[in-house]
Amino acid sequence: MTINTLIKDLKDGDEIVGFYLIKEIEVKQTNSTIPKDYLDLVLADSSGNISAKYWDASKSDIEKFFPMCLVKIQGVVQVFREKLQVKVIRIRKTTVQDGVSITDFIRSAPVGADELLPVIQQAINSLKNVDIRAIVTFCFEKVEDKMQSSPAAKSHHHAYYGGLAYHIVRMLEIGEFICRQRPFLNSDLIKAGIILHDIAKPVEMVSEYGMVIDYSNQGKLIGHISMASNWIIEAAIKLGLDLESKVILALQHLILSHHNLGEWGSPVQPQLAEAVALHYIDAMDAKLQMVEDMLQTSSGSEEWTPAIRGLENKAIFRLKI
């Protein structure tokens, strides 16, 4: 029986005892003739997440456990529909005597916010167009205090402490190269689009320690794309700018089109050169991060990673040359 095994190192058949964080929890019912309640869990540690089922959940268990709760479990690792999951045999909340802290189980961006935020601020300060700089500053200041911890998504990419700031900085690096290679692009619009494209994520998502535990009412009813577009108009009004200006039009278009397709959340498709660039800069960083994260959070002893949902459910082969 293994003790305190990192999630990324779990293998089919492992019998485990260890401490984990409940990232998500939902009460469901079995399909038996007499349905029984069970807990559908997502367990997390600093190395990744894994689905888990606690079939023998009592009424007190349902009331006792909640998201962001540290637990000690005994269980068995099994394969279900080609993915690992844990069958929980015993579970309890941790105590002070266990000597564990929630920060021990938090996955963070590879670079700390103390390094990332100054890079974003420097990019804002470098914007040559006064109106663009003022609008980006206004929007960034709305969420600056949350940028320290905010993830970029619930699960797809950069879904960890400081993930949003890390995503923006990596995109700025790609954007800088693209603008050197394609000088016809307006670098102010590229940088502004990168900083603003997910700027409302900290308001859209309710997160603790970089883990999304729910979506806010604004997130559910409006969404980060529309919120960011509205913030641009709000900024223009506060700053006394012409709402019909090309700057406002361009910034709104960048935000509204950056997901590219309606089924991905964008009401319009990219129809500015900078909007086309922004979409692919965003997609490149997000998809490569999905690959990097999966390689880091799954067992290195396996030739193939688990399927990656954001890559059309394709697995990645660990090519070693």
C-alpha positions as CSV (number, residue, x, y, z in Angstrom):
1,M,0.0,0.0,0.0
2,T,1.5,3.4,-1.0
3,I,1.3,6.4,1.2
4,N,1.0,10.0,0.1
5,T,1.6,9.2,-3.6
6,L,1.4,12.2,-5.9
7,I,-1.6,12.0,-8.2
8,K,0.6,12.1,-11.3
9,D,2.4,8.9,-10.1
10,L,-0.8,6.9,-9.5
11,K,-1.2,3.6,-11.5
12,D,-4.0,1.2,-12.0
13,G,-4.3,-1.2,-9.1
14,D,-2.5,1.0,-6.6
15,E,-3.8,0.8,-3.1
16,I,-3.3,4.2,-1.5
17,V,-3.6,6.0,1.8
18,G,-2.9,9.8,1.7
19,F,-3.9,13.4,2.0
20,Y,-5.6,15.2,-0.8
21,L,-7.7,18.3,-1.5
22,I,-11.3,18.0,-2.6
23,K,-11.3,20.3,-5.7
24,E,-14.9,19.4,-6.8
25,I,-17.7,17.5,-5.1
26,E,-21.2,16.5,-6.3
27,V,-23.8,14.3,-4.7
28,K,-25.1,11.8,-7.3
29,Q,-27.3,8.7,-7.2
30,T,-26.6,5.2,-8.5
31,N,-28.7,3.6,-11.2
32,S,-29.7,0.7,-9.0
33,T,-33.3,-0.3,-8.4
34,I,-33.2,1.6,-5.1
35,P,-30.9,4.6,-5.9
36,K,-28.2,5.3,-3.4
37,D,-26.3,8.5,-2.9
38,Y,-22.6,8.7,-3.7
39,L,-20.0,11.4,-3.8
40,D,-18.5,12.2,-7.2
41,L,-15.2,13.9,-6.4
42,V,-12.2,15.5,-8.0
43,L,-9.2,15.1,-5.8
44,A,-6.1,17.4,-6.2
45,D,-2.6,17.9,-5.0
46,S,0.3,19.9,-6.3
47,S,0.9,17.5,-9.2
48,G,-2.6,17.3,-10.7
49,N,-6.2,16.1,-10.3
50,I,-8.0,12.7,-10.4
51,S,-11.6,11.7,-10.4
52,A,-12.8,9.7,-7.4
53,K,-16.0,8.0,-6.3
54,Y,-17.2,7.3,-2.7
55,W,-20.0,4.9,-3.1
56,D,-20.9,4.4,0.6
57,A,-21.7,8.1,1.3
58,S,-23.9,8.6,4.3
59,K,-26.1,11.7,5.0
60,S,-23.4,13.0,7.4
61,D,-20.7,12.5,4.7
62,I,-22.8,14.6,2.3
63,E,-23.0,17.4,4.9
64,K,-19.4,17.0,6.0
65,F,-17.4,17.4,2.9
66,F,-17.1,20.4,0.6
67,P,-14.9,22.0,-2.1
68,M,-11.4,23.1,-0.8
69,C,-11.7,20.6,2.0
70,L,-8.5,18.6,3.0
71,V,-9.2,14.9,3.5
72,K,-7.3,11.7,4.3
73,I,-8.5,8.8,2.1
74,Q,-7.9,5.1,1.7
75,G,-8.7,3.9,-1.8
76,V,-7.9,1.8,-4.8
77,V,-6.9,3.2,-8.2
78,Q,-8.9,1.8,-11.1
79,V,-9.4,2.4,-14.8
80,F,-12.8,3.6,-16.0
81,R,-13.4,4.6,-19.6
82,E,-9.7,4.7,-20.2
83,K,-9.0,7.1,-17.4
84,L,-7.7,6.5,-13.9
85,Q,-10.1,7.2,-11.0
86,V,-10.0,6.4,-7.3
87,K,-12.5,4.1,-5.5
88,V,-12.6,5.7,-2.1
89,I,-13.0,3.1,0.7
90,R,-12.6,5.4,3.7
91,I,-12.5,9.2,4.0
92,R,-12.2,11.7,6.7
93,K,-11.4,15.4,7.1
94,T,-7.9,16.2,8.2
95,T,-7.1,17.4,11.7
96,V,-4.4,19.7,13.1
97,Q,-2.5,16.6,14.2
98,D,-2.1,15.5,10.6
99,G,0.2,18.5,10.1
100,V,-0.9,19.3,6.5
101,S,-1.7,22.7,5.0
102,I,-3.8,23.6,2.1
103,T,-0.8,25.4,0.5
104,D,0.9,22.0,0.3
105,F,-1.7,20.9,-2.3
106,I,-1.9,23.9,-4.5
107,R,-0.5,23.9,-8.0
108,S,1.1,27.2,-9.1
109,A,2.4,28.8,-12.3
110,P,6.0,28.0,-13.0
111,V,6.8,31.7,-12.5
112,G,5.6,33.7,-9.5
113,A,3.2,36.7,-9.7
114,D,6.0,38.9,-8.3
115,E,7.8,38.4,-11.6
116,L,4.8,38.3,-13.9
117,L,2.8,41.3,-12.9
118,P,5.7,43.8,-13.5
119,V,6.0,42.4,-17.0
120,I,2.3,43.0,-17.7
121,Q,2.6,46.5,-16.2
122,Q,5.7,47.2,-18.4
123,A,3.7,46.1,-21.5
124,I,0.9,48.5,-20.5
125,N,3.4,51.4,-20.0
126,S,4.9,50.7,-23.4
127,L,1.7,51.3,-25.3
128,K,2.3,54.3,-27.5
129,N,-1.4,55.2,-28.2
130,V,-2.5,57.3,-25.2
131,D,-6.2,56.2,-25.5
132,I,-5.3,52.5,-25.7
133,R,-3.0,52.8,-22.8
134,A,-5.6,54.6,-20.7
135,I,-8.3,52.0,-21.5
136,V,-6.0,49.0,-20.8
137,T,-4.9,50.6,-17.5
138,F,-8.5,51.1,-16.4
139,C,-9.5,47.5,-17.1
140,F,-6.3,46.0,-15.6
141,E,-6.8,48.0,-12.4
142,K,-10.2,46.4,-12.0
143,V,-8.7,43.0,-11.3
144,E,-5.1,43.8,-10.4
145,D,-5.6,42.6,-6.8
146,K,-6.9,39.3,-8.0
147,M,-4.1,38.7,-10.6
148,Q,-1.8,37.4,-8.0
149,S,-3.8,34.1,-7.7
150,S,-6.4,34.0,-10.5
151,P,-6.3,30.9,-12.8
152,A,-6.9,31.4,-16.5
153,A,-9.6,28.7,-16.7
154,K,-11.4,26.0,-14.6
155,S,-9.8,23.1,-16.3
156,H,-8.6,23.5,-19.9
157,H,-5.4,25.5,-19.5
158,H,-3.4,27.5,-16.9
159,A,-5.9,26.2,-14.4
160,Y,-3.8,26.9,-11.3
161,Y,-2.6,29.7,-8.9
162,G,-1.3,32.6,-11.0
163,G,-2.3,30.9,-14.2
164,L,-3.9,34.0,-15.8
165,A,-0.9,36.2,-15.3
166,Y,1.4,33.5,-16.7
167,H,-0.9,33.0,-19.7
168,I,-0.8,36.7,-20.5
169,V,3.0,37.0,-20.2
170,R,3.6,34.0,-22.4
171,M,1.2,35.4,-25.0
172,L,3.1,38.8,-24.8
173,E,6.3,36.9,-25.6
174,I,4.7,35.3,-28.6
175,G,3.1,38.6,-29.6
176,E,6.4,40.4,-29.5
177,F,7.9,37.9,-31.9
178,I,4.9,38.0,-34.3
179,C,5.0,41.8,-34.4
180,R,8.7,41.7,-35.3
181,Q,8.1,39.1,-38.0
182,R,4.9,40.8,-39.3
183,P,5.6,44.6,-39.0
184,F,2.3,45.4,-40.7
185,L,0.5,44.5,-37.4
186,N,-0.2,47.2,-34.9
187,S,1.8,46.2,-31.9
188,D,-0.3,48.4,-29.5
189,L,-3.4,46.5,-30.6
190,I,-1.7,43.1,-30.2
191,K,-0.4,43.9,-26.7
192,A,-3.7,45.4,-25.7
193,G,-5.7,42.5,-27.0
194,I,-3.5,40.0,-25.2
195,I,-3.9,41.8,-21.9
196,L,-7.6,42.4,-22.2
197,H,-8.8,39.1,-23.9
198,D,-9.2,37.3,-20.5
199,I,-9.1,40.3,-18.2
200,A,-12.6,39.6,-16.8
201,K,-11.8,36.0,-15.9
202,P,-11.2,36.9,-12.2
203,V,-14.7,38.3,-12.0
204,E,-16.3,35.5,-14.1
205,M,-14.8,32.7,-11.9
206,V,-15.0,32.2,-8.2
207,S,-11.7,30.8,-7.2
208,E,-9.7,29.9,-4.1
209,Y,-5.9,29.3,-4.2
210,G,-6.1,29.2,-7.9
211,M,-8.9,26.6,-8.1
212,V,-12.2,27.5,-9.6
213,I,-15.0,26.4,-7.3
214,D,-17.9,28.1,-9.2
215,Y,-18.8,30.8,-11.7
216,S,-20.1,34.1,-10.5
217,N,-23.6,35.3,-11.4
218,Q,-21.9,37.7,-13.9
219,G,-19.9,34.8,-15.2
220,K,-22.9,32.6,-15.7
221,L,-25.2,35.3,-17.2
222,I,-22.8,37.5,-19.1
223,G,-19.4,35.8,-19.4
224,H,-15.8,37.2,-19.5
225,I,-15.9,38.1,-23.2
226,S,-18.9,40.4,-23.0
227,M,-17.8,41.7,-19.6
228,A,-14.4,42.8,-21.0
229,S,-16.1,44.4,-24.0
230,N,-18.4,46.3,-21.6
231,W,-15.4,47.4,-19.5
232,I,-13.9,49.0,-22.6
233,I,-17.0,51.1,-23.1
234,E,-17.0,51.9,-19.3
235,A,-13.4,53.1,-19.6
236,A,-14.2,55.2,-22.6
237,I,-17.0,56.9,-20.8
238,K,-15.0,57.5,-17.6
239,L,-12.1,58.9,-19.7
240,G,-14.3,61.1,-21.9
241,L,-13.3,59.3,-25.1
242,D,-15.4,59.2,-28.3
243,L,-17.4,56.0,-28.2
244,E,-17.4,56.0,-32.0
245,S,-13.6,56.1,-32.3
246,K,-11.7,53.4,-34.2
247,V,-9.7,52.6,-31.1
248,I,-12.9,51.6,-29.2
249,L,-14.2,49.6,-32.2
250,A,-10.9,47.8,-32.6
251,L,-10.5,46.9,-29.0
252,Q,-14.0,45.6,-28.7
253,H,-13.6,43.5,-31.9
254,L,-10.4,42.0,-30.5
255,I,-12.1,40.9,-27.4
256,L,-15.4,39.7,-29.0
257,S,-13.7,37.7,-31.7
258,H,-10.7,36.1,-29.9
259,H,-12.5,32.7,-29.5
260,N,-13.0,32.7,-33.2
261,L,-16.3,30.7,-33.4
262,G,-19.8,31.1,-32.0
263,E,-19.7,27.6,-30.5
264,W,-16.5,28.7,-28.7
265,G,-18.1,31.8,-27.3
266,S,-17.3,34.5,-29.8
267,P,-20.3,36.5,-31.2
268,V,-18.1,37.5,-34.2
269,Q,-15.1,36.1,-36.1
270,P,-11.8,37.9,-36.4
271,Q,-11.9,40.5,-39.2
272,L,-9.0,42.6,-38.3
273,A,-5.4,41.5,-38.9
274,E,-4.6,41.9,-35.2
275,A,-7.7,39.9,-34.3
276,V,-6.6,37.0,-36.4
277,A,-3.2,37.2,-34.8
278,L,-4.7,37.4,-31.3
279,H,-6.8,34.3,-31.8
280,Y,-3.9,32.2,-32.9
281,I,-1.5,33.6,-30.2
282,D,-4.1,32.7,-27.6
283,A,-4.7,29.2,-29.1
284,M,-1.0,28.4,-29.4
285,D,-0.2,29.3,-25.8
286,A,-3.3,27.6,-24.5
287,K,-2.9,24.3,-26.4
288,L,0.8,24.0,-25.8
289,Q,0.2,24.6,-22.1
290,M,-2.4,21.8,-22.2
291,V,0.3,19.5,-23.6
292,E,3.0,20.7,-21.1
293,D,0.6,20.4,-18.2
294,M,-0.5,16.9,-19.2
295,L,3.1,15.8,-19.6
296,Q,3.9,17.1,-16.1
297,T,0.8,15.9,-14.3
298,S,0.6,12.3,-15.7
299,S,2.9,9.4,-15.1
300,G,6.2,9.5,-16.9
301,S,6.3,5.7,-17.0
302,E,3.5,5.6,-19.5
303,E,4.3,6.1,-23.2
304,W,1.0,7.9,-23.9
305,T,-0.6,10.6,-21.8
306,P,-4.3,10.5,-21.0
307,A,-6.5,12.1,-23.7
308,I,-6.5,15.9,-23.6
309,R,-10.0,17.3,-24.0
310,G,-8.9,20.7,-25.4
311,L,-7.0,18.8,-28.2
312,E,-10.0,16.9,-29.6
313,N,-9.4,14.2,-27.0
314,K,-6.0,13.3,-28.5
315,A,-3.3,11.7,-26.3
316,I,0.3,12.8,-26.6
317,F,3.1,10.3,-27.2
318,R,6.2,10.7,-25.0
319,L,8.8,10.6,-27.7
320,K,12.3,9.9,-26.4
321,I,15.2,10.3,-28.7
